[in-house]
Amino acid sequence: MAAVAVGPYDASPQALMAAFGRRLGLTAPGAEPLPIDTILFSIRIPRVLAALLVGAALAAAGAVYQGLFRNPLVSPDILGVSAGAGLGAALGIFLSLPIVAIQGLAFVFGLGTVALVYVVASMVRGHEPALVLVLSGVVLGALAGACLSLLKILADPYDQLPAITFWLLGSLASARPEDIWAAAPMVGLSLIPVVLLRWRMNVMALGDEEAASLGTDPRRLRLVFVIAATLMTAAAVAIAGVVGWVGLVIPHIARLIVGPNFSRLLPTAMLTGAGYLLLIDLLARTIATTETPLGVLTAIVGAPVFIWLLAAGRRGWS
């Protein structure tokens, strides 16, 4: 409610209730839409829903990746999905495409980068599969970053370059209802296998040999979890840009609250991530006259919190 009410155009509780009453048909609408109605239902509420969706998706993807690779430093962009999505969006901006096409390119390039990572990793034999995946993701992510730097050099410094830079820092300023309707099914679809196989994530955390001895197929499970987490991340990045630290810090906080059991960890991480990004977005549009990129605030807040978690946490990680 604070995120809906607070902003450059503040709305009192009475004005909010009146606007919702008109929207629900409980009171007679005026001849023309009031400014508060346009602000609430075309700008703020879609932005609030987008923040909740993106925060929950990134936190869930981070929890999946950290459990899958048994590494507390893994984040949703470890396999290059954020770098690939950033390259796709930058290419769309460079070609002066409409916003829908830019988001589509970000989504496709993000998925394509992870698919290429899997192809490269499948060619390497004789090493631990999880390690090969991570190293392939780092290499291809660096390659996508190099291509992105080239596009920045070629872009118009007065028009295209600021747009590319602002998108890469993350923002929900242009979130629309259509974006939520496009991203929400992707996130929901990717959550289905994660929820159905949530107990197997605890088995995967034991290692491939132990998981295989318990009757599971580690390679197939890893592929399913990676596809689901990548789909969540790509959908979130496509509408919000590159928002860092959410998928890294939030699963740690959720693990401190409910422990490492994935059945409890997943919903806790999603709720915490949704609330965290909503708060960050509220700060981004209210602490200054111009909007602060989400990536800046998540880094400023997330880095000290992560250092504190490492200092205050247990010596081991489970």
PAGUNU-910142 format. One line per field, with one value per residue (C-alpha): residue number from 0; residue in one letter; x, y, z. Coordinates in Angstrom, 2 decimals, padded with zeros to 5 digits. Layout:
i = [NUM; ...]
aa = [A; ...]
u = [X; ...]
v = [Y; ...]
w = [Z; ...]
# end
This chain:
i = [0; 1; 2; 3; 4; 5; 6; 7; 8; 9; 10; 11; 12; 13; 14; 15; 16; 17; 18; 19; 20; 21; 22; 23; 24; 25; 26; 27; 28; 29; 30; 31; 32; 33; 34; 35; 36; 37; 38; 39; 40; 41; 42; 43; 44; 45; 46; 47; 48; 49; 50; 51; 52; 53; 54; 55; 56; 57; 58; 59; 60; 61; 62; 63; 64; 65; 66; 67; 68; 69; 70; 71; 72; 73; 74; 75; 76; 77; 78; 79; 80; 81; 82; 83; 84; 85; 86; 87; 88; 89; 90; 91; 92; 93; 94; 95; 96; 97; 98; 99; 100; 101; 102; 103; 104; 105; 106; 107; 108; 109; 110; 111; 112; 113; 114; 115; 116; 117; 118; 119; 120; 121; 122; 123; 124; 125; 126; 127; 128; 129; 130; 131; 132; 133; 134; 135; 136; 137; 138; 139; 140; 141; 142; 143; 144; 145; 146; 147; 148; 149; 150; 151; 152; 153; 154; 155; 156; 157; 158; 159; 160; 161; 162; 163; 164; 165; 166; 167; 168; 169; 170; 171; 172; 173; 174; 175; 176; 177; 178; 179; 180; 181; 182; 183; 184; 185; 186; 187; 188; 189; 190; 191; 192; 193; 194; 195; 196; 197; 198; 199; 200; 201; 202; 203; 204; 205; 206; 207; 208; 209; 210; 211; 212; 213; 214; 215; 216; 217; 218; 219; 220; 221; 222; 223; 224; 225; 226; 227; 228; 229; 230; 231; 232; 233; 234; 235; 236; 237; 238; 239; 240; 241; 242; 243; 244; 245; 246; 247; 248; 249; 250; 251; 252; 253; 254; 255; 256; 257; 258; 259; 260; 261; 262; 263; 264; 265; 266; 267; 268; 269; 270; 271; 272; 273; 274; 275; 276; 277; 278; 279; 280; 281; 282; 283; 284; 285; 286; 287; 288; 289; 290; 291; 292; 293; 294; 295; 296; 297; 298; 299; 300; 301; 302; 303; 304; 305; 306; 307; 308; 309; 310; 311; 312; 313; 314; 315; 316; 317]
aa = [M; A; A; V; A; V; G; P; Y; D; A; S; P; Q; A; L; M; A; A; F; G; R; R; L; G; L; T; A; P; G; A; E; P; L; P; I; D; T; I; L; F; S; I; R; I; P; R; V; L; A; A; L; L; V; G; A; A; L; A; A; A; G; A; V; Y; Q; G; L; F; R; N; P; L; V; S; P; D; I; L; G; V; S; A; G; A; G; L; G; A; A; L; G; I; F; L; S; L; P; I; V; A; I; Q; G; L; A; F; V; F; G; L; G; T; V; A; L; V; Y; V; V; A; S; M; V; R; G; H; E; P; A; L; V; L; V; L; S; G; V; V; L; G; A; L; A; G; A; C; L; S; L; L; K; I; L; A; D; P; Y; D; Q; L; P; A; I; T; F; W; L; L; G; S; L; A; S; A; R; P; E; D; I; W; A; A; A; P; M; V; G; L; S; L; I; P; V; V; L; L; R; W; R; M; N; V; M; A; L; G; D; E; E; A; A; S; L; G; T; D; P; R; R; L; R; L; V; F; V; I; A; A; T; L; M; T; A; A; A; V; A; I; A; G; V; V; G; W; V; G; L; V; I; P; H; I; A; R; L; I; V; G; P; N; F; S; R; L; L; P; T; A; M; L; T; G; A; G; Y; L; L; L; I; D; L; L; A; R; T; I; A; T; T; E; T; P; L; G; V; L; T; A; I; V; G; A; P; V; F; I; W; L; L; A; A; G; R; R; G; W; S]
u = [000.00; 002.91; 004.35; 000.99; 000.41; 003.88; 005.48; 005.80; 002.00; 001.08; -002.34; -004.20; -005.98; -009.32; -008.23; -007.01; -010.27; -012.26; -010.15; -010.56; -014.28; -014.59; -012.52; -014.67; -017.91; -018.87; -019.15; -020.22; -017.25; -016.77; -017.16; -013.38; -010.77; -009.19; -005.37; -005.16; -006.96; -004.48; -001.49; -002.67; -003.92; -001.62; 001.66; 001.95; 000.02; 001.63; 005.00; 004.29; 003.19; 006.28; 008.55; 006.89; 007.15; 010.79; 011.91; 010.23; 011.57; 015.17; 015.13; 013.67; 016.24; 019.03; 017.82; 017.70; 021.18; 022.78; 021.28; 022.01; 025.67; 026.16; 027.80; 026.67; 028.29; 026.18; 023.60; 021.01; 023.41; 026.12; 025.40; 025.39; 021.65; 021.94; 024.88; 023.03; 019.83; 021.79; 023.35; 019.95; 018.42; 021.40; 021.10; 017.41; 018.15; 021.00; 018.60; 015.97; 013.38; 010.18; 010.15; 008.32; 011.00; 013.76; 012.24; 011.77; 015.41; 016.53; 014.47; 015.63; 019.31; 019.22; 017.83; 020.12; 023.23; 022.38; 021.58; 024.99; 026.59; 024.99; 026.20; 029.77; 029.65; 028.37; 031.50; 033.76; 034.17; 036.03; 035.24; 032.53; 029.43; 028.48; 031.97; 032.09; 028.71; 029.86; 033.15; 031.34; 028.88; 031.71; 033.47; 030.37; 029.18; 032.49; 032.12; 028.61; 030.00; 032.66; 030.03; 027.99; 030.98; 031.38; 027.74; 028.27; 031.16; 029.11; 025.94; 024.87; 026.35; 023.44; 020.49; 021.26; 024.16; 022.27; 019.32; 021.59; 023.37; 020.12; 018.62; 021.70; 021.42; 017.85; 014.62; 010.87; 010.02; 008.56; 006.72; 003.28; 000.40; 001.31; 004.78; 003.31; 000.88; 003.82; 006.29; 003.98; 003.09; 006.79; 007.62; 004.63; 005.45; 009.06; 007.98; 005.90; 008.83; 010.74; 007.82; 007.05; 010.70; 011.47; 012.38; 014.89; 016.81; 017.80; 019.13; 021.04; 022.73; 024.46; 026.44; 026.03; 027.30; 025.11; 022.10; 022.60; 022.90; 019.51; 017.85; 017.82; 019.33; 021.57; 022.13; 018.43; 017.48; 020.20; 018.93; 015.34; 016.35; 018.67; 015.98; 013.42; 015.75; 016.95; 013.40; 012.55; 015.66; 015.21; 011.58; 012.57; 015.51; 013.42; 011.06; 013.35; 016.85; 019.82; 019.02; 021.87; 022.26; 018.64; 019.31; 022.55; 021.60; 017.92; 018.41; 020.99; 018.51; 015.79; 018.20; 018.92; 015.18; 013.96; 017.08; 018.34; 015.29; 014.27; 010.56; 010.59; 013.45; 011.77; 008.56; 010.46; 012.99; 010.23; 008.28; 011.43; 012.69; 009.34; 009.19; 012.84; 012.65; 009.38; 011.11; 014.14; 011.89; 010.04; 013.36; 014.50; 011.64; 011.40; 014.90; 015.86; 014.24; 015.43; 014.90; 017.81; 018.54; 017.63; 021.04; 022.72; 020.50; 020.56; 024.37; 024.54; 022.15; 023.08; 026.88; 026.95; 024.17; 026.06; 029.28; 027.33; 025.78; 029.21; 030.62; 027.68; 026.85; 028.15; 031.55; 030.05; 027.35; 024.52]
v = [000.00; 002.35; 001.63; 002.42; 005.60; 007.18; 008.94; 012.30; 012.38; 011.35; 009.80; 009.91; 006.79; 008.41; 009.06; 005.48; 004.02; 006.29; 005.27; 001.56; 002.11; 003.68; 000.88; -001.83; -000.08; 000.59; 004.32; 006.20; 007.13; 010.70; 011.95; 011.75; 009.61; 011.44; 011.81; 009.53; 006.75; 006.94; 007.04; 004.10; 001.67; 002.50; 003.21; 002.35; -000.88; -002.49; -001.37; -002.84; -006.14; -006.17; -005.60; -008.47; -010.77; -009.94; -010.14; -013.51; -014.93; -013.86; -015.11; -018.46; -018.83; -017.98; -020.60; -023.21; -022.41; -022.29; -025.63; -027.22; -026.21; -026.47; -023.05; -020.00; -017.60; -018.71; -016.24; -016.48; -015.00; -017.62; -019.35; -016.12; -015.50; -011.87; -011.17; -012.70; -010.82; -007.59; -008.19; -008.85; -005.71; -003.60; -004.94; -004.02; -000.49; -000.17; -001.13; 001.33; -001.40; -000.91; -001.83; -005.12; -006.23; -005.18; -007.28; -010.18; -010.05; -009.93; -013.01; -014.97; -014.06; -014.95; -018.41; -018.83; -018.08; -020.74; -023.23; -022.53; -023.01; -026.44; -027.35; -026.34; -028.17; -031.35; -031.43; -031.60; -035.04; -036.31; -033.41; -032.69; -031.59; -028.77; -027.28; -027.48; -025.71; -022.87; -022.41; -022.47; -019.88; -017.60; -017.85; -017.27; -014.54; -012.76; -013.16; -011.66; -008.82; -008.13; -007.98; -005.65; -003.34; -003.24; -002.21; 000.56; 001.90; 001.84; 003.27; 006.90; 008.58; 011.03; 008.67; 004.96; 004.73; 006.28; 003.97; 000.90; 001.95; 002.65; -000.68; -002.60; -001.00; -002.23; -000.28; -000.80; 002.70; 001.41; -001.61; -002.00; -004.41; -006.15; -006.92; -008.64; -010.67; -011.79; -012.59; -014.08; -017.22; -017.85; -017.60; -019.73; -022.38; -022.61; -022.92; -026.04; -028.50; -026.79; -027.23; -030.78; -031.83; -029.74; -032.75; -033.92; -030.66; -031.80; -035.01; -033.05; -031.03; -034.25; -034.54; -036.53; -039.85; -039.76; -038.63; -041.45; -043.99; -042.82; -043.62; -040.25; -039.17; -036.17; -035.09; -035.07; -033.30; -030.71; -030.00; -029.57; -027.26; -025.19; -024.73; -023.69; -021.25; -019.80; -019.26; -017.42; -015.25; -014.44; -013.43; -011.16; -009.58; -008.98; -006.60; -005.11; -005.16; -006.57; -006.44; -007.92; -009.15; -010.26; -013.84; -013.90; -012.35; -013.27; -017.09; -016.62; -014.66; -017.25; -020.04; -018.31; -018.07; -021.58; -023.67; -025.48; -027.72; -026.67; -027.25; -024.38; -022.43; -021.84; -020.09; -018.13; -016.90; -015.90; -013.93; -012.26; -011.43; -009.94; -007.71; -006.72; -005.62; -003.78; -001.82; -001.14; 000.08; 002.36; 003.88; 004.15; 006.47; 008.50; 009.21; 011.65; 013.91; 011.59; 007.84; 005.77; 002.53; -000.62; -002.18; 000.67; 000.38; -003.42; -003.30; -000.57; -002.47; -006.01; -005.83; -004.82; -007.30; -010.10; -009.25; -009.29; -012.64; -014.10; -012.70; -013.68; -016.99; -020.41; -021.51; -024.22; -023.86; -026.29]
w = [000.00; 000.69; -002.75; -004.33; -002.33; -002.21; -005.14; -006.87; -006.86; -003.31; -002.73; 000.57; 001.89; 001.07; -002.52; -002.86; -001.58; -003.87; -006.87; -006.11; -005.60; -009.03; -010.54; -008.99; -009.89; -006.27; -006.92; -010.00; -012.24; -013.38; -016.90; -017.40; -015.61; -012.71; -012.63; -009.59; -011.51; -014.39; -012.07; -009.97; -012.59; -015.50; -013.69; -010.01; -009.61; -012.71; -011.37; -007.92; -009.47; -011.68; -008.66; -006.78; -009.79; -010.61; -006.98; -006.44; -009.72; -009.12; -005.52; -006.58; -009.36; -006.92; -004.45; -007.23; -008.52; -005.07; -004.10; -007.46; -007.57; -003.78; -003.76; -001.72; -004.20; -007.16; -008.48; -011.29; -013.85; -013.27; -016.58; -018.58; -018.82; -017.67; -019.97; -022.91; -022.11; -021.80; -025.20; -026.76; -025.26; -026.29; -029.82; -029.87; -028.64; -031.16; -033.97; -032.64; -032.19; -030.15; -026.47; -027.08; -029.54; -027.13; -024.36; -026.76; -027.85; -024.21; -023.42; -026.47; -026.09; -022.38; -023.10; -026.10; -024.05; -021.48; -024.25; -025.77; -022.35; -022.13; -025.63; -024.78; -021.43; -023.10; -025.26; -022.21; -020.70; -017.68; -015.34; -012.79; -014.79; -012.41; -012.53; -016.32; -016.54; -014.30; -016.18; -019.54; -018.23; -017.10; -020.46; -022.61; -020.24; -020.75; -024.53; -024.39; -022.27; -024.90; -027.64; -025.44; -025.01; -028.78; -029.17; -026.62; -028.66; -031.86; -030.29; -030.59; -027.47; -027.17; -027.55; -027.69; -025.24; -022.27; -022.96; -023.04; -019.84; -017.98; -019.07; -017.93; -014.47; -014.07; -013.84; -013.62; -014.83; -018.09; -016.63; -018.20; -017.63; -020.89; -019.53; -016.47; -018.56; -020.73; -017.93; -015.28; -017.30; -017.96; -014.27; -013.29; -015.91; -014.74; -011.11; -011.78; -012.15; -009.35; -006.94; -008.06; -007.72; -004.64; -002.49; -005.11; -004.74; -001.25; -002.84; -005.52; -002.78; -001.64; -004.88; -008.08; -006.75; -003.65; -005.69; -008.19; -005.37; -004.08; -007.40; -009.16; -012.47; -011.63; -015.25; -016.11; -012.88; -013.38; -016.88; -015.64; -012.80; -015.00; -017.66; -015.05; -013.26; -016.57; -017.79; -014.57; -014.79; -018.48; -017.95; -015.05; -016.86; -019.99; -018.16; -015.49; -016.94; -015.08; -011.35; -009.36; -005.77; -005.32; -006.35; -004.36; -001.01; -000.58; -000.60; 002.17; 004.27; 003.62; 004.58; 007.89; 008.56; 007.66; 007.08; 003.96; 003.36; -000.16; 000.46; 002.97; 001.42; -001.96; -000.77; 001.89; -000.67; -003.09; -000.47; 000.85; -002.64; -003.67; -000.61; -000.90; -004.53; -003.88; -001.12; -003.35; -006.16; -003.75; -002.70; -006.33; -007.27; -004.06; -002.66; -005.43; -008.00; -010.78; -010.59; -009.27; -011.17; -009.27; -009.80; -007.96; -004.90; -004.76; -004.79; -002.13; 000.13; -000.85; -000.51; 003.20; 004.02; 002.26; 004.12; 007.39; 006.51; 005.82; 009.06; 011.27; 009.64; 010.47; 009.31; 007.17; 004.53; 004.07]
# end
